[in-house]
Structures are given as C-alpha cells and as structure tokens.
Amino acid sequence: MQEASQEESPAQALQGLSFPGQGRQERWLERESAHVAPGATDEAAFGRRVFTSGNGSMLTDMDGSTYVDLAAGALTQSLGHAHPETVEALSAQAQRLWNVHDSAFPGRAELCELLARLLPPELDTYAFFSTGAEAVEAALRLVQRTAPPERNRIGALRHGFHGKTMGARMLVHWDVGTQSFAGNSVLGYAPNCYRCPLDLEHPSCELRCASLVRRHIAEKPNVSALVFEPVQGAAGVITPPPGYWETVARACRDNGVLLVADEVLTGGGRTGSFLASEEVGVRPDLVVMAKGAANGFPFSVLAGPRELMHHPSASEPGAYASTYGGNPLGVAVATATLGVVEREALTERAKELGVLVGELLARMRDRFPSVGDVRGLGLLHGVEFVRDRATREPAPETAREVYRAALDLGVRTALGGHIIRVSPPLNIDEETLRSALGSLERALEQVEGA
Ligand SMILES: Cc1ncc(COP(=O)(O)O)c(C=O)c1O
C-alpha cells in the first residue's frame, strides 16, 4: 500500500544510485529479482534491505544492522515483532488445529467476548476473514443485500483506500498501482485541510467539504452506505478537523445511509481510542478491522449490530464463510494480541505517546523547510514533504532521501509518495521512541544540509 506518485517509478529513480555497505543484501536482492514480480512499494524499492528477524520494536537485517521499526511492519505490529504471547498462542494453536472451515472451536467464543468488551456495545456480532480487502468486500455484500433496490450506490471519500479487490477498488478513485475503477460508487470530499480541494482555509471554510457531502447525501436518495476511513491512512494520515464527521455522520443518519468505518489501519487502539471512529465522534453501523488486530498475522474482522448482521437477506448459509476466514490460527493470535492491548491499556498508551510524537515532529516542521505539514492521532502520524512551502508542491524525492538516510541511521519509517508515516508499535518504550525520532531528525539534517 502506498500513495500514488505522479513521479518517476521506483525502478527509474533507483537507476544510478549505489548502495554502499549492503553488498550481501544487494546480492540477495539481485538473486530474487530474477523471479519476484515487480511493483514493489516505495519502502521496499528504496529501502533495499533484507530483513532476517524482528524482536519488539527492533528489526535486524542480513548484515546484522538493527532498526527501530517506526512502521510497525505494515502498520500491523501493534505489539512489535515476535511478541512472546502471540508467538506462544500461535505455536500452541499450530500443534492443535489449523482449519475446520467455519465450524466452531473453543477459541472463537473467547475472541468474540473479547471483541464485545473492546468495541462499542452495539457492535456485538462478528464475522472473521483473512485480509482487509476481504472484510471490506463482506461489508459491501452486506450493505448491497440489505439496501432497498433504489439505493444502489455506495458513497466513499476522495483519496480513501480500501483495498485492491474489485469491490474495494470501486471505492478508490485514485491510482492504486493499476488504474482506478469507479464502479457504482459516488464520492465526497475528504477533510484534507493542508491540500483543500476547494481551495479554502480552515476554519474560515466553515467545513464546506462536509456540507457538500451532506448535500450530496441529502439530495441523492440512491446511496445506501458511506464507506470511510475516519483518518485516511494511505492518503497520508489525513486527520479531520473538528466538526467534519459530526456533519457527515448526522447527514448519513438523517438520510438512512449506513456508516461503514474502514478501520483496517486505524482499528485496535492505534489512534488513541480502540476505534478511530470513537476518536472523531462517529458511531458506525459496521466496522472493518485488520492490520493491528492480530499483530501481523493475516486476520480481519467485520463487526456490526446483531439485527444487521442477522438480516435474512444477508445471512443465507455460507454468507460469511471463506476458506481461511476465521481459522483457528488467526483467532488464536488475535485473541492474544487484543488481550495484551486490553490488559496493558495500550490504547491509552498510544494516546499518551502520540502527544510526544506530535511534539517532536512539529519541532522538525519548524526547523526544516522541506517539511510542509505534520499531523496525526495517537501513534499514527504523517510527515508531508514539499519543494516549496508556499506552493506546497509535493517532494517525493526528499521523502525518499529522508527515508533512506533514516534507514542508514537505524530507523525504519513507512514511505509512500511524498509522505512518511510514523506508526510504531503501541508498546514501544519511550526512550527508544525518542531516540528513533532523534535519528529521524538527524536524517533531515543530513538531507537539508542543516
Ligand atoms: C484503510 C484500509 N483498508 C483496506 C486495506 C486493504 O487491506 P489488505 O491489504 O489487507 O487487503 C488497507 C491496506 O492497507 C487499508 O489501509
């Protein structure tokens, strides 16, 4: 997952670059390049590391260099790498039972009860899958089967990202590495204050983006649901200004439009509430969670209220089943992961540490002209690089240089286009976090020659 860039491809940008000190890793990359499909993310293409192990917030590469993982895998490792309780749960389950399709096994009831404690009380019914996109598809199926026939459109927001399967891509109106596919969805304005699509300034804009979404929803009775990321992750951590979600959510409620929160990236405590929806004041009808829910093991959840999930049109035999969906291994790791999140109050910790991250990144924005904007919630922050603060022209080349310099200094971040995301494990210790952000600042010094 990465933001689409209008710039040269990673392969073009890599031409002529050398990678001193990475001889062994370069040989390994060369070896696999004969067979591995192209199209790597910016992170992999420009990082050119061969990682061999992970422990807590640390990663080790083939040459023995270590990195603080401020990208938490793919924003997946809420407890860091190889957390002992997840390893133990997975190993124990691996010796017992791997797959009985969607038949019951003891761990599933336990996970359901845990989710019922962590999620808002109305979200009391769960279906389990393997990937984010798979659970988004299940949400779309549910919406389409239960909506009246005249409500045949699904709403989404500009620059949202919901996965690469066809239904999910229907909601994604920007290039996700292939081409956009509008399908039967309709689009509203996302609250991107740094790059306002309406060329307005917050707060004098009076949230015109939200009133346009409201108008659209009120005037077009053919929309059945709005699928949204409460904080848009792939687009560069687009955090909504106060009031945006209040207006949009009320419009959906007043007009019978379901609110489907795609919390694949944000769910599980990362933003300082268990769901980012809670953080921005939305009570969704359906929620999809994945990445952090099972600490990187392929696992996803669709959560909704009983009356909707049990709707006769959506609950025919096999409605929520898939080959790997909710398999005992994933359930075991999810239970272990969310159990630690609950017991160690990691959601609250994400909120506290998020304040520190916000302060340290704001200091970098004040120091370095190439940093156009920093923003975030909890342990999900974005740093946006620009060529010129006045024009705000995106600077993917600077983002890449900073990303590579930080890697060389032992810090891995999440690179996509001209944006670097900082999203460490929720249980990272404060000293490691401070020191890693200090290294990121040194990387900026190097790149800016400060
Ligand atoms: C918000 C959001 N939804 C859906 C997806 C798709 O998830 P997956 O890659 O597991 O299919 C992603 C992936 O990054 C995401 O960030």
The ligand as an SDF file (V2000), in Angstrom:
LIG
                    3D

 16 16  0  0  0  0  0  0  0  0999 V2000
   -7.8700    1.5080    5.2620 C   0  0  0  0  0  0  0  0  0  0  0  0
   -7.5150    0.2560    4.5100 C   0  0  0  0  0  0  0  0  0  0  0  0
   -8.4910   -0.5270    4.0550 N   0  0  0  0  0  0  0  0  0  0  0  0
   -8.2390   -1.6710    3.4010 C   0  0  0  0  0  0  0  0  0  0  0  0
   -6.9430   -2.0610    3.1450 C   0  0  0  0  0  0  0  0  0  0  0  0
   -6.6720   -3.3400    2.4120 C   0  0  0  0  0  0  0  0  0  0  0  0
   -6.1780   -4.3080    3.2770 O   0  0  0  0  0  0  0  0  0  0  0  0
   -5.4210   -5.5910    2.7020 P   0  0  0  0  0  0  0  0  0  0  0  0
   -4.1510   -5.1080    2.0850 O   0  0  0  0  0  0  0  0  0  0  0  0
   -5.1930   -6.4570    3.9070 O   0  0  0  0  0  0  0  0  0  0  0  0
   -6.3420   -6.2130    1.7310 O   0  0  0  0  0  0  0  0  0  0  0  0
   -5.8870   -1.2790    3.5980 C   0  0  0  0  0  0  0  0  0  0  0  0
   -4.5000   -1.6840    3.3430 C   0  0  0  0  0  0  0  0  0  0  0  0
   -3.5690   -1.0060    3.5430 O   0  0  0  0  0  0  0  0  0  0  0  0
   -6.1730   -0.0760    4.2900 C   0  0  0  0  0  0  0  0  0  0  0  0
   -5.2030    0.7270    4.7320 O   0  0  0  0  0  0  0  0  0  0  0  0
  1  2  1  0
  2  3  1  0
  2 15  2  0
  3  4  2  0
  4  5  1  0
  5  6  1  0
  5 12  2  0
  6  7  1  0
  7  8  1  0
  8  9  2  0
  8 10  1  0
  8 11  1  0
 12 13  1  0
 12 15  1  0
 13 14  2  0
 15 16  1  0
M  END
$$$$
